Amino acid sequence: MSLDPAIADRLKRTDDGLVPAVVQQHDTGEVLMLGWMDDEALHRTLTTGRATYWSRSRQEYWVKGDTSGHLQWVREVRLDCDGDTLLVKVDQVGAACHTGDRTCFDAVRLDAVVGTPA
């Protein structure tokens, strides 16, 4: 089986065939991580209920939580208006980050000027 052609036709992939996937906790909106998916990883994610990614460093598929036990149960997947980014809403079990942090965005906060509406 492969990715539904209607979905595949809408995807705008990087030169290496990948689409970034922003991963969010489904009930709180907490941003957990950014992963990469190709057509096969997205197909597996949509059909298994488990988040599957393409590892750019290892050049292989990985199902989040298979080795760490920190599972991601898929609740919803959305494609953005341009077709170049996925939003994967999950029920995260344990840490999402490989460092053991809840999210990959816990470690470093950058100083930024806080904007205000006009």
PyMOL commands that place a pseudoatom at each C-alpha (Angstrom):
pseudoatom trace, name=CA, resn=MET, resi=1, chain=A, elem=C, hetatm=0, pos=[0.000, 0.000, 0.000]
pseudoatom trace, name=CA, resn=SER, resi=2, chain=A, elem=C, hetatm=0, pos=[1.118, 3.556, -0.586]
pseudoatom trace, name=CA, resn=LEU, resi=3, chain=A, elem=C, hetatm=0, pos=[0.073, 7.102, 0.216]
pseudoatom trace, name=CA, resn=ASP, resi=4, chain=A, elem=C, hetatm=0, pos=[-3.290, 8.117, -1.240]
pseudoatom trace, name=CA, resn=PRO, resi=5, chain=A, elem=C, hetatm=0, pos=[-2.530, 9.882, -4.560]
pseudoatom trace, name=CA, resn=ALA, resi=6, chain=A, elem=C, hetatm=0, pos=[-4.914, 12.714, -3.645]
pseudoatom trace, name=CA, resn=ILE, resi=7, chain=A, elem=C, hetatm=0, pos=[-2.748, 13.459, -0.607]
pseudoatom trace, name=CA, resn=ALA, resi=8, chain=A, elem=C, hetatm=0, pos=[0.562, 12.848, -2.401]
pseudoatom trace, name=CA, resn=ASP, resi=9, chain=A, elem=C, hetatm=0, pos=[-0.407, 15.303, -5.156]
pseudoatom trace, name=CA, resn=ARG, resi=10, chain=A, elem=C, hetatm=0, pos=[-0.904, 18.082, -2.600]
pseudoatom trace, name=CA, resn=LEU, resi=11, chain=A, elem=C, hetatm=0, pos=[2.504, 17.673, -0.923]
pseudoatom trace, name=CA, resn=LYS, resi=12, chain=A, elem=C, hetatm=0, pos=[5.335, 20.067, -1.702]
pseudoatom trace, name=CA, resn=ARG, resi=13, chain=A, elem=C, hetatm=0, pos=[8.479, 18.212, -0.710]
pseudoatom trace, name=CA, resn=THR, resi=14, chain=A, elem=C, hetatm=0, pos=[12.062, 19.320, -0.158]
pseudoatom trace, name=CA, resn=ASP, resi=15, chain=A, elem=C, hetatm=0, pos=[14.638, 18.310, -2.777]
pseudoatom trace, name=CA, resn=ASP, resi=16, chain=A, elem=C, hetatm=0, pos=[15.222, 15.093, -0.814]
pseudoatom trace, name=CA, resn=GLY, resi=17, chain=A, elem=C, hetatm=0, pos=[11.500, 14.219, -0.836]
pseudoatom trace, name=CA, resn=LEU, resi=18, chain=A, elem=C, hetatm=0, pos=[10.662, 15.236, 2.726]
pseudoatom trace, name=CA, resn=VAL, resi=19, chain=A, elem=C, hetatm=0, pos=[7.988, 17.350, 4.381]
pseudoatom trace, name=CA, resn=PRO, resi=20, chain=A, elem=C, hetatm=0, pos=[8.496, 18.882, 7.854]
pseudoatom trace, name=CA, resn=ALA, resi=21, chain=A, elem=C, hetatm=0, pos=[6.030, 17.665, 10.456]
pseudoatom trace, name=CA, resn=VAL, resi=22, chain=A, elem=C, hetatm=0, pos=[5.327, 19.902, 13.440]
pseudoatom trace, name=CA, resn=VAL, resi=23, chain=A, elem=C, hetatm=0, pos=[4.212, 17.684, 16.306]
pseudoatom trace, name=CA, resn=GLN, resi=24, chain=A, elem=C, hetatm=0, pos=[1.794, 19.032, 18.899]
pseudoatom trace, name=CA, resn=GLN, resi=25, chain=A, elem=C, hetatm=0, pos=[0.127, 17.614, 22.008]
pseudoatom trace, name=CA, resn=HIS, resi=26, chain=A, elem=C, hetatm=0, pos=[-3.496, 17.256, 20.898]
pseudoatom trace, name=CA, resn=ASP, resi=27, chain=A, elem=C, hetatm=0, pos=[-5.228, 18.548, 24.032]
pseudoatom trace, name=CA, resn=THR, resi=28, chain=A, elem=C, hetatm=0, pos=[-2.914, 21.316, 25.266]
pseudoatom trace, name=CA, resn=GLY, resi=29, chain=A, elem=C, hetatm=0, pos=[-1.455, 22.653, 22.017]
pseudoatom trace, name=CA, resn=GLU, resi=30, chain=A, elem=C, hetatm=0, pos=[2.075, 22.216, 23.384]
pseudoatom trace, name=CA, resn=VAL, resi=31, chain=A, elem=C, hetatm=0, pos=[4.594, 22.045, 20.529]
pseudoatom trace, name=CA, resn=LEU, resi=32, chain=A, elem=C, hetatm=0, pos=[6.636, 18.894, 21.097]
pseudoatom trace, name=CA, resn=MET, resi=33, chain=A, elem=C, hetatm=0, pos=[9.066, 18.464, 18.214]
pseudoatom trace, name=CA, resn=LEU, resi=34, chain=A, elem=C, hetatm=0, pos=[9.749, 18.732, 14.518]
pseudoatom trace, name=CA, resn=GLY, resi=35, chain=A, elem=C, hetatm=0, pos=[10.162, 15.571, 12.492]
pseudoatom trace, name=CA, resn=TRP, resi=36, chain=A, elem=C, hetatm=0, pos=[10.488, 14.770, 8.795]
pseudoatom trace, name=CA, resn=MET, resi=37, chain=A, elem=C, hetatm=0, pos=[8.211, 12.575, 6.714]
pseudoatom trace, name=CA, resn=ASP, resi=38, chain=A, elem=C, hetatm=0, pos=[8.336, 11.248, 3.203]
pseudoatom trace, name=CA, resn=ASP, resi=39, chain=A, elem=C, hetatm=0, pos=[5.331, 9.679, 1.503]
pseudoatom trace, name=CA, resn=GLU, resi=40, chain=A, elem=C, hetatm=0, pos=[5.909, 6.311, 3.166]
pseudoatom trace, name=CA, resn=ALA, resi=41, chain=A, elem=C, hetatm=0, pos=[6.297, 7.761, 6.671]
pseudoatom trace, name=CA, resn=LEU, resi=42, chain=A, elem=C, hetatm=0, pos=[3.106, 9.768, 6.218]
pseudoatom trace, name=CA, resn=HIS, resi=43, chain=A, elem=C, hetatm=0, pos=[1.279, 6.707, 4.895]
pseudoatom trace, name=CA, resn=ARG, resi=44, chain=A, elem=C, hetatm=0, pos=[2.402, 4.675, 7.918]
pseudoatom trace, name=CA, resn=THR, resi=45, chain=A, elem=C, hetatm=0, pos=[1.392, 7.489, 10.283]
pseudoatom trace, name=CA, resn=LEU, resi=46, chain=A, elem=C, hetatm=0, pos=[-2.070, 7.762, 8.735]
pseudoatom trace, name=CA, resn=THR, resi=47, chain=A, elem=C, hetatm=0, pos=[-2.706, 4.012, 8.668]
pseudoatom trace, name=CA, resn=THR, resi=48, chain=A, elem=C, hetatm=0, pos=[-1.178, 2.750, 11.935]
pseudoatom trace, name=CA, resn=GLY, resi=49, chain=A, elem=C, hetatm=0, pos=[-2.092, 5.406, 14.503]
pseudoatom trace, name=CA, resn=ARG, resi=50, chain=A, elem=C, hetatm=0, pos=[1.594, 5.717, 15.476]
pseudoatom trace, name=CA, resn=ALA, resi=51, chain=A, elem=C, hetatm=0, pos=[3.792, 8.627, 14.385]
pseudoatom trace, name=CA, resn=THR, resi=52, chain=A, elem=C, hetatm=0, pos=[6.457, 7.459, 11.921]
pseudoatom trace, name=CA, resn=TYR, resi=53, chain=A, elem=C, hetatm=0, pos=[9.299, 9.651, 10.693]
pseudoatom trace, name=CA, resn=TRP, resi=54, chain=A, elem=C, hetatm=0, pos=[12.260, 9.545, 8.322]
pseudoatom trace, name=CA, resn=SER, resi=55, chain=A, elem=C, hetatm=0, pos=[15.565, 9.930, 10.150]
pseudoatom trace, name=CA, resn=ARG, resi=56, chain=A, elem=C, hetatm=0, pos=[17.816, 12.171, 8.087]
pseudoatom trace, name=CA, resn=SER, resi=57, chain=A, elem=C, hetatm=0, pos=[20.874, 11.172, 10.124]
pseudoatom trace, name=CA, resn=ARG, resi=58, chain=A, elem=C, hetatm=0, pos=[20.296, 7.402, 10.100]
pseudoatom trace, name=CA, resn=GLN, resi=59, chain=A, elem=C, hetatm=0, pos=[18.556, 7.287, 6.706]
pseudoatom trace, name=CA, resn=GLU, resi=60, chain=A, elem=C, hetatm=0, pos=[15.807, 5.011, 8.003]
pseudoatom trace, name=CA, resn=TYR, resi=61, chain=A, elem=C, hetatm=0, pos=[12.227, 5.074, 9.250]
pseudoatom trace, name=CA, resn=TRP, resi=62, chain=A, elem=C, hetatm=0, pos=[11.566, 5.274, 12.953]
pseudoatom trace, name=CA, resn=VAL, resi=63, chain=A, elem=C, hetatm=0, pos=[8.351, 4.921, 14.870]
pseudoatom trace, name=CA, resn=LYS, resi=64, chain=A, elem=C, hetatm=0, pos=[8.396, 7.311, 17.798]
pseudoatom trace, name=CA, resn=GLY, resi=65, chain=A, elem=C, hetatm=0, pos=[8.678, 5.348, 21.011]
pseudoatom trace, name=CA, resn=ASP, resi=66, chain=A, elem=C, hetatm=0, pos=[9.745, 1.961, 19.632]
pseudoatom trace, name=CA, resn=THR, resi=67, chain=A, elem=C, hetatm=0, pos=[13.099, 2.149, 21.415]
pseudoatom trace, name=CA, resn=SER, resi=68, chain=A, elem=C, hetatm=0, pos=[12.449, 4.787, 24.099]
pseudoatom trace, name=CA, resn=GLY, resi=69, chain=A, elem=C, hetatm=0, pos=[8.930, 3.805, 25.132]
pseudoatom trace, name=CA, resn=HIS, resi=70, chain=A, elem=C, hetatm=0, pos=[7.899, 7.447, 24.639]
pseudoatom trace, name=CA, resn=LEU, resi=71, chain=A, elem=C, hetatm=0, pos=[5.061, 6.745, 22.253]
pseudoatom trace, name=CA, resn=GLN, resi=72, chain=A, elem=C, hetatm=0, pos=[3.128, 9.140, 20.067]
pseudoatom trace, name=CA, resn=TRP, resi=73, chain=A, elem=C, hetatm=0, pos=[-0.456, 8.080, 19.450]
pseudoatom trace, name=CA, resn=VAL, resi=74, chain=A, elem=C, hetatm=0, pos=[-1.816, 9.972, 16.454]
pseudoatom trace, name=CA, resn=ARG, resi=75, chain=A, elem=C, hetatm=0, pos=[-5.013, 11.923, 17.035]
pseudoatom trace, name=CA, resn=GLU, resi=76, chain=A, elem=C, hetatm=0, pos=[-5.104, 14.121, 13.919]
pseudoatom trace, name=CA, resn=VAL, resi=77, chain=A, elem=C, hetatm=0, pos=[-2.953, 15.027, 10.907]
pseudoatom trace, name=CA, resn=ARG, resi=78, chain=A, elem=C, hetatm=0, pos=[-3.364, 18.242, 8.931]
pseudoatom trace, name=CA, resn=LEU, resi=79, chain=A, elem=C, hetatm=0, pos=[-1.682, 19.638, 5.842]
pseudoatom trace, name=CA, resn=ASP, resi=80, chain=A, elem=C, hetatm=0, pos=[-1.068, 23.381, 5.726]
pseudoatom trace, name=CA, resn=CYS, resi=81, chain=A, elem=C, hetatm=0, pos=[-2.499, 25.655, 3.039]
pseudoatom trace, name=CA, resn=ASP, resi=82, chain=A, elem=C, hetatm=0, pos=[0.693, 25.532, 0.933]
pseudoatom trace, name=CA, resn=GLY, resi=83, chain=A, elem=C, hetatm=0, pos=[1.062, 21.752, 1.167]
pseudoatom trace, name=CA, resn=ASP, resi=84, chain=A, elem=C, hetatm=0, pos=[4.607, 22.070, 2.485]
pseudoatom trace, name=CA, resn=THR, resi=85, chain=A, elem=C, hetatm=0, pos=[4.170, 21.378, 6.217]
pseudoatom trace, name=CA, resn=LEU, resi=86, chain=A, elem=C, hetatm=0, pos=[2.282, 18.798, 8.233]
pseudoatom trace, name=CA, resn=LEU, resi=87, chain=A, elem=C, hetatm=0, pos=[0.752, 19.276, 11.669]
pseudoatom trace, name=CA, resn=VAL, resi=88, chain=A, elem=C, hetatm=0, pos=[0.614, 16.021, 13.606]
pseudoatom trace, name=CA, resn=LYS, resi=89, chain=A, elem=C, hetatm=0, pos=[-1.469, 16.153, 16.769]
pseudoatom trace, name=CA, resn=VAL, resi=90, chain=A, elem=C, hetatm=0, pos=[-0.605, 13.329, 19.127]
pseudoatom trace, name=CA, resn=ASP, resi=91, chain=A, elem=C, hetatm=0, pos=[-1.122, 11.961, 22.592]
pseudoatom trace, name=CA, resn=GLN, resi=92, chain=A, elem=C, hetatm=0, pos=[2.502, 11.972, 23.784]
pseudoatom trace, name=CA, resn=VAL, resi=93, chain=A, elem=C, hetatm=0, pos=[3.510, 9.328, 26.327]
pseudoatom trace, name=CA, resn=GLY, resi=94, chain=A, elem=C, hetatm=0, pos=[6.634, 10.480, 28.170]
pseudoatom trace, name=CA, resn=ALA, resi=95, chain=A, elem=C, hetatm=0, pos=[9.285, 12.724, 26.666]
pseudoatom trace, name=CA, resn=ALA, resi=96, chain=A, elem=C, hetatm=0, pos=[9.093, 13.820, 23.045]
pseudoatom trace, name=CA, resn=CYS, resi=97, chain=A, elem=C, hetatm=0, pos=[12.723, 14.940, 22.838]
pseudoatom trace, name=CA, resn=HIS, resi=98, chain=A, elem=C, hetatm=0, pos=[15.647, 12.530, 22.505]
pseudoatom trace, name=CA, resn=THR, resi=99, chain=A, elem=C, hetatm=0, pos=[17.312, 14.424, 25.409]
pseudoatom trace, name=CA, resn=GLY, resi=100, chain=A, elem=C, hetatm=0, pos=[14.566, 13.287, 27.772]
pseudoatom trace, name=CA, resn=ASP, resi=101, chain=A, elem=C, hetatm=0, pos=[12.850, 16.688, 27.924]
pseudoatom trace, name=CA, resn=ARG, resi=102, chain=A, elem=C, hetatm=0, pos=[9.087, 16.853, 27.484]
pseudoatom trace, name=CA, resn=THR, resi=103, chain=A, elem=C, hetatm=0, pos=[9.530, 18.907, 24.302]
pseudoatom trace, name=CA, resn=CYS, resi=104, chain=A, elem=C, hetatm=0, pos=[12.447, 19.699, 22.018]
pseudoatom trace, name=CA, resn=PHE, resi=105, chain=A, elem=C, hetatm=0, pos=[11.825, 23.374, 22.783]
pseudoatom trace, name=CA, resn=ASP, resi=106, chain=A, elem=C, hetatm=0, pos=[12.513, 23.285, 26.551]
pseudoatom trace, name=CA, resn=ALA, resi=107, chain=A, elem=C, hetatm=0, pos=[16.268, 23.838, 26.493]
pseudoatom trace, name=CA, resn=VAL, resi=108, chain=A, elem=C, hetatm=0, pos=[17.097, 27.277, 25.115]
pseudoatom trace, name=CA, resn=ARG, resi=109, chain=A, elem=C, hetatm=0, pos=[14.988, 30.411, 25.152]
pseudoatom trace, name=CA, resn=LEU, resi=110, chain=A, elem=C, hetatm=0, pos=[16.299, 33.137, 22.877]
pseudoatom trace, name=CA, resn=ASP, resi=111, chain=A, elem=C, hetatm=0, pos=[16.100, 36.782, 23.891]
pseudoatom trace, name=CA, resn=ALA, resi=112, chain=A, elem=C, hetatm=0, pos=[13.649, 38.594, 21.658]
pseudoatom trace, name=CA, resn=VAL, resi=113, chain=A, elem=C, hetatm=0, pos=[11.927, 41.935, 21.704]
pseudoatom trace, name=CA, resn=VAL, resi=114, chain=A, elem=C, hetatm=0, pos=[8.305, 41.377, 22.667]
pseudoatom trace, name=CA, resn=GLY, resi=115, chain=A, elem=C, hetatm=0, pos=[6.045, 42.811, 20.007]
pseudoatom trace, name=CA, resn=THR, resi=116, chain=A, elem=C, hetatm=0, pos=[2.825, 44.607, 20.779]
pseudoatom trace, name=CA, resn=PRO, resi=117, chain=A, elem=C, hetatm=0, pos=[-0.158, 45.177, 18.517]
pseudoatom trace, name=CA, resn=ALA, resi=118, chain=A, elem=C, hetatm=0, pos=[-0.577, 48.689, 17.134]
for i in range(1, 118): cmd.bond("trace and resi %d" % i, "trace and resi %d" % (i + 1))
show_as sticks, trace
zoom trace
